[in-house]
């Protein structure tokens, strides 16, 4: 039956050619029109006929039409992910969660094996009845979410508290289903997948998983998928409309499973980054003090680096965007928890350390926070000293990217500690490394000094902000000026007390003066003395000169003389300098 069709096709093609068409039959016997439009349905099934007059014995055919043209596409958006696979995985998860504890493991294994032929890339079109079943399955969660936030909070807490803790009561999810859920977790970071998951009511399903599952691994995966979905703004805003989810997610801070806490804190940080819906979560934080207690417990007790980093980022976000919570949460217990977390992270120059130091800075802006710093001045100054010394281990202090901000945070808290509690200065006097560190950072802030130490082959260092660097310099000069003023005052008082028989040589030279005279690089010393005149007062420079003469520090005297001789001595300047000096005396 196929040969007459081919002959008819050839006869028509030959006629077209004889009428003046220059087109010749392509290899395989298909006309140019069929190359564009595709072969006939019969040829799709059996392939095109072999070319007449061709010596090639192998049949040749045009490619089949794309699946999209035939209406068979199963891809999610522009991805290679399968809608059917995604739907099937959600259904398998629901089957496991809804089973009694005794039958959950068996059901988990059976549903995974039943649909083992599917994968996350290939699949067939969705069955409408199954889609309806998926929507119906999520109704139980919707009905559980009451209109009253108080009822939501009670319901979420009751469901979490009712989870058995005995190992025998934990639902075991099969390895196959876990692998599928992990693939879904990875897929959910794609915006198209996140929106489709929302369309399939996956948020409601995952809420049910968290509230009913006894398996920590299932809870971790569920909140992890929600965290990925929350990266899509529209999905995140939709999540905020569920008060039950808000309460449930915050309740996870009281869990003891570290992987679950890592994902829970990541989710909570993600939703706070969305300005349109963060107020819903902030309101819930303010409603119950147990949330901050959970955060403090994690910071004090955890040794998990990822968990500490995520919790620090979460706390940083909360204190930064909510003045009310920053005021009410600032306390001695929060301060000590942050300090303990800094110690646990080892003050490594990484994200977690940056967030924790910024938390300390935010705490220091509150009245309660300053009182806490005064109570814990020794531990606070010690941890800040340790961090700044680590920053200054290199010859040139690196202030690129976020480093300038984190150094500014540390210096700001140090300044608050020193100005609020004079006893803190004694912690700096006892170690000449501290003054060395402060001078190195000051020199790094100096653009001229920075340019001199930047290799010609590399681009100039980009500081995070000129205003930030300027503020950092001013605060550092104030700290150094205070150190010099207090040191000068103490030396003056000692001189008045000493009897006439005492000799100067018997008195030990202060450590900060020893460093400035013996160890400090001359260019840094000149930058310091010039900066003191510019940002502080000429009187401070006079204090240094007096002490250098007292202890016969020749090198320091020469540098100060050189700086002092270049100062224009006018009446107006002298008056202004005298007024400024009163701040430090």
N, C-alpha and C positions, 0 to 999 in steps of 0.2 A: 504493500500500500504506500510505502514511502517513496518508491522510485518514480511513479508518475508525478508526484508533487515536485520532486527535484527537477524532472524534465520540464514541467511547466514553468518552474522558476527560472531555469536556464533559458527557455525559449523567450520569456519576457525580458530577461536580461539581455539576450542577444538582440532582440528587437530594439531595445533602448539604445544599444550601442550602434546599431545600423542607422538609427535616425540622426546620428551626428554626435552622440556622446562619446567623449574620449576615454571614459572610465572603463577599466578592464576588471574582470572578475578577480577579487582578492583570493589569496590562498585560503582554501576551505570552502569556496563556492558561495559566500554570502555577499550580498550587494552592499554598496556603501551605505544605503539607508539602514540596513539591518545592523551594520557595525555601530551606528549611532543608537538605534533603538533597541538593539538586542535581538537574539534569535527568537523564533516562534516557540510557543509552549512545547510543541513536540520535540524541537531541537534542544530545548533546555533539559528535557528528560533524557533524550538519547544522544545528544551531541550533534553537531553539524555534520553533514555528509562530507566524505573526502573530496578533495578537489579533483575535478575531471581534468585529465591531461597532466596531472602531477605525478611525479615518480615516487612521492612520499607515501608509504603505506599507512602511516599513523593518522588517525582521524584528528581533525583540528576543529575547535569550537570557540565561540566568543565566551567571555566570562558571564556568569550568572548575574542578574540584577542585584544591586545592594539590598541588604535586608531591610533598610529604611524604606525603600521604594515599595517593597512587598508588604510593609506594615508589620514586620517581624522584629523590629528593634527592641531590645530589652535594656539598653544602656541608660544609665542615669546621667542626664545632661550630656556634656561632652566627654564624660569619663568612660572607662571600660568596665565599670562596675555594673553588676546585674541587679535589676529591681526585684526579680523573682528570688534571687539568693538572699537579698536583704530581708524581704518579707518572710521567707521560710525560716531564717535564723531567728527573727523576732518571735515567730510562732513556736519554734522549738524551745526558746527560753521561757515563754509563758507556760508551756506544758509542764516543764520541770518545776517551776515555782508554784503552780497551782496544785501539784500532787502532794499527798500526805508525805511526811518525812520518811516513813518506812519504804515508800515506793518511789521516792524521788530519784535515787541512784539508778534503779532499773529503767525508769521512764527516760531519764537523761540519756542512757546508752541506746535505748531503742529508737528514740526520735532522731538521734544523730545518725544511726545506721540506716534508718528508713530513707533519709534524704541524702545519703552520702554521694549520690551521683551528681548533685548540683555543685556549683562553685560560685565564687564571688564575681566572676567575669562573664560567664555564659549562663543563659537560662531562657525560659520561655515566657510568654506574656502572662500577666497576673490574672488569676481567676477572680471574678467579681464577688462571688460568694465568699471566698477566703478573705478578701479585703474587708467585707462586711463583718466577718467573724473577728478580724483584728480590731476593728473599731468597737465592736461590742465588748471585747475583752478588756478594753481600757475604761469601760464605764464604771467598773467597780472602784477604780482610783478616783474618777471624777466625782462619784457620789460620796467618796470618803472625805473629799476636800470641802469642808463646811464654809459657810459665808463668814462666820465669826473667826477672827484670827486667834482668839483665846482657845476656841475649840480645836482649831488646827494645831495649835501648839501642844495641847493636851493629847490629841490623837497621835501626833508624830512621836511624842515622848513615850506614850504608852506602848506603841508598836515597837519602838527600839528597845525599851526596857523588857519587853516580853520575849525577846530573842533568847533561846536557850544557850547556855554557855558550855554545856557538856559536849565532849567530842562526839559522843554517840548520837547526838541530836543534830549535828551539822549536816546539811544537805551536800552530797558529793556530786558535783557536776563533772560529767565525763570529760576526758581529755579532748575528744573530738569537738564537743560543744564549746569547750574553753577556747580551742583554736579558732573556731568560727567567730566567737565573740571578740577575740583579740583582732581578727581581721576586720570585723565591723568597727572596732575601736579605732583602728588605723584609718579606715575609710571615712569615719565621721568628721575628720578634720577638713574634708573637702566641703565647700559651701553648698554645692549641689546635693551632695549626700545628706548634709545636715538638714536642708530644707525638705528633702523627701522623707527623712526620718520624722520630722515634725508633722508632715502630712499623714504619715502612717501612725500617728499618735504614739511615737516611740517614747516621748517624754513621760507620758502617763505610764507606759509599760515599765520603764526604768525606775520610776518612782515606786511602783509596786514591787519591783525586784529589791530595791533598797529597804523598803519598809517590811517586807515579808521574808526575805532570804535570811537563812542562818549561815550562809557560806561567805566568809570574808572575801574570797576571791571574786564571787559574783558581785558583791557590793563594790569592790574596787573597780571592776570593769564597768559597772553601771555608772558610777559617778565619774569615771574617766571619760566615758562616751558623752555624758552630759557636759563635761568640761570642754571637750572638743566642739560640741554643738554650740556652746555659749560663745564661742569665738565669732559666730555669725550674728551680727547685731540684731536682726529681726527675730531670730530664734531666742536670743537672750532676753529680749523685751517680752516675748511671749512667756518665757519661763517665770518672769517676775510677777505675772498675773496669778500664779499659783502660790497662795500663801502656805499651802501644805508643803510644797517643795522648799520654800524659804526656810520654814521651821525644820524640816527634815534634814536639809543640807547642813544647817548650823549645828544640829544635834550630833552630827557625825564627828564634830570636834572632840566629843567625849569618848570616842572609840579608842581601843588600845592596839588595834592592828595598824602597824606602821605603813604598809602599802596603801591601805584605805585612807589613812590620814594624809598621805602625800597627795593623793588625787583629790580628796575633799578640799584641802587648802588651795590647791591649784584652781579648782572650780570656783571657790569663793573669791579668790583674787581676780579671776577672769570676769565674773559678773560685776565686781566693783569697778572694773575699768570702763564699764558702759555707763556713761553719765546719765542716760535717760532713765535707767532703772535701778541705779545703785541705792537710791533712798529707801527702797523697800527693804533691802538687806540691812542697811544701817539702822533703820527703825527697829528691826528685830534684835540687832546687837544691843541696842540701848534698853530693850525691854527686860533683859535678864542678865544678871552679873555672872552667871555660870559660864557664859561664852568666853569672857576675858579670863576667867579662872582656868578654863581648859587651855587657852592659848599660853598662859603663864606656865602651866604644868608641862606643856610640851617643850617650851624653851628651857625650863629648868632641868628636865629629866631625860630628854631624848638624846641619843648619840647618833641618830640617823642624819647624815649630812643633807640629803635631799629634803627630808621633813623639816629640819631647822631652816633651810633656805626658803622653802615655800611658806612656812609659818612667819618668818621674818618679813617676807614680801607682803603677806596678808596684813600683818600688824602695821607695817609702814603705810600701806594704802589706807587703812582705817584711820590712823592718827592724822594722816595728811589731808584727807578729804572731809573729816568731821571734827570741827573744833570742840563740839560738845563732848564727844567720846574721848578726845585727847585730854580734855580738862578733867573728866570724871575718872578716867583710867590711870592717869599719871599718879604713881604712888611708889613707895619704897619697894614693895613686892614686885612691881613691874620692872623697876630699874634693876633690881638684883637678878631677875629672870633674864633680862636682856644681856647683862654683863656675863652671866653664866653661859649663855648661848654663844657669846663672843669667844669665851675661853674654849668652849667645846669645838668651835670651828677653827681654832688655832690662829685667828686673826689673819687668815689667808686673804689676799686681795682679790676677793671674788664677790659675786652678787649678794650672798647671804651676809657677809660682813658689811657691805655697803648699806644694805637695808637696816641692819641692826644699829649702825652708827647714826643713820638718819633718824631712827626711832629715838635714840638718846637725845639728839638735837631737838626733836619735837617735844619730848618730855621736858627738856630744859626751858622751853618757852612758857611753861605753865607754873603758877605759883606753887602748886602741890609738887610739881616736878623739881623745882629749885630746892624746896624743903627736903625732898628725897635725896637730892645730890649732896646737900649739906650733911645729912645723916650718914651717907655712904661715900663721903668724899675720898677716903683713902682707896677704896676698891675702884671707884670711878676714875680717879686720876691715874692709878696704876695701870688700868686697862688701856687708857688713852695714851699714856706714855709708851706702853709696849707696842701699840699699833703704830704710832708715829715713828718709833725707832725702827720698826720693820720696814716702813715706807722709805726711811732714809738709809737703808742698808747699801743702796747703790750710791755711787759718787754723785750722780746728778739725780735729783728727785724727779720722778716722772709725774707730770700733771696732765697727761693726755686723757681725752675722753672723759669718763666719769670720775677719774681719780681726783681731779681738782675739787669736785663736789664733795667727795667723801672725806678728803683732807680738811675741807672747810667745815664739815660737820663735826669732825673730831676736835678741831681747834676751837670751834664755837662752844662746844660742851666744856672743854678744858677752861676756856675763859670764864664761863659761868661758874664752874667749880672754884676757880681761884678768886674771883671777885666776891662770891657768896661766902666763901670760907677761907679766910687768910691762912689757916693752918695748911691749906693745900700748897702754898708756896714752899714750905719746908720740904715737901716731897720733891720739888724741882731743884732746890738748892743742894740737896744731898748728892746729886748725880750730874756731873758736868756733861754727860751725853745728852741731857735734855736741852740745854742751851745750844749745844752743837746742832741738834735736830731742828730746833726752831730757826736757827740761822740758815741752815741748808734749805729749808722750805722757803724762807724769805728770799734767798738768792734765786731759787727756781722761779719765784714769782716775778723776778726782775727780767723784763724782756731783753734787755741788753745782755745780761749774764746768760740768759737762755740761748740767745743767738750765738754767743761766742762758743758755747759748748755743743751746738748742733752741727753734726758733720755736713760738709758742703754737698755730699752726694745724696743726702736725704732731704725731703721737704721740711720746711720749718714746722715745729711742733704747733699743733692747733690746740689752744686752751679752750676749755668749755665755754667760757664767757668772760669778756673783759671786766664786766661788773663783778662777777664772782671773784676773779683774781684780785681786783682792787680791794674788795671787802676783806678777803683773806689776808692781804698784806696789812691792812689797817688794824685788824684784830691781832695779828702776830706782833706788830710793833707795840700795841698797847700792852700785850703780855710781857714782852721784853722790857718795856719801860717800867712796868710795875715791878718786875724782878729787880731791876737796877735800883729803883727808888726804895724798895723795901730793904734791899741789901745795904744801900747807903745809910738808911735810917738806923739799921741795926749796928753798923760799924760806928756811927756817930754816938749812939747810946753806950756802946762798949768803951769807947774812948773816954767818955765822961766818967764812967765808973772806975776805969783802971787808975791805979795809983801812978805817981810820977816815976817810980822806979821801973815800971814795966817798960820793956823795949819792944819796938815794932817787929823785930825779927822773930820774937817769940810767938807772935800771932800767926796762925795759918792763913794763907791767902785763900779767899773763897774759891770754890771749884769753878764757878762760872767765869771769874776773872782769870784764873789759870788757863782755861781753854782759850779765852779771847787773846791772851798774850802769847801763849806758847803753841797752840795747835791750829787756831783758826786761820784759814787762807787769807792772805792780805786783801785780795779783791772782795771777798765776802765781808771782811771787817770794814773796809771802806764803804761798801754798800750799806752796812748796818748803821754806821755813824751818820752817813748822809741821810738815810731814811729816818733816823731818830729826829734829826733836825727838821725834816720835811713834815713828818706825820705826828710828831710828839712835841718836843720842846728842846730848846737849847740847854735848859737847865739839866735835863737828863744827861746830856753830853758832858756838862760840867761835873756831874756826880761821878761819871766814869773817869774823868781826868783827875779828880781829887783822889779817888781810890787808887788809880794807877800810880800816882805820885807817892801815895802813902806806902804802897807795897813795892815801889821801885820797879814797876813793870815798864821797861824802857820801850819795847816795841809798840806796846799799846799807846804809850804817851805820844810817840811820833805820829801814829795814824790819827789820833785825836787832834793833835796840833795841826796837822795838815787839813783836816776837815774844818776845824774851828777857824783857821785863818782865812778860809774861803767864804765864811759867812759874812754877809753885809751887815755891819753893826750900825743900825740906825735907831733913833729913839722909838719909832713906832714898832720896829721889830722887837726891841728890848722889852717894851711894854707888853706886847702880845705874848712874847716868850715867857715873861714873868707870870702872866695870867694862866698860860697853859701849864706852867710848872706846878701851879698850886694843885692841879688835879692829881699829881703823883707824889706830893709831899705829905 
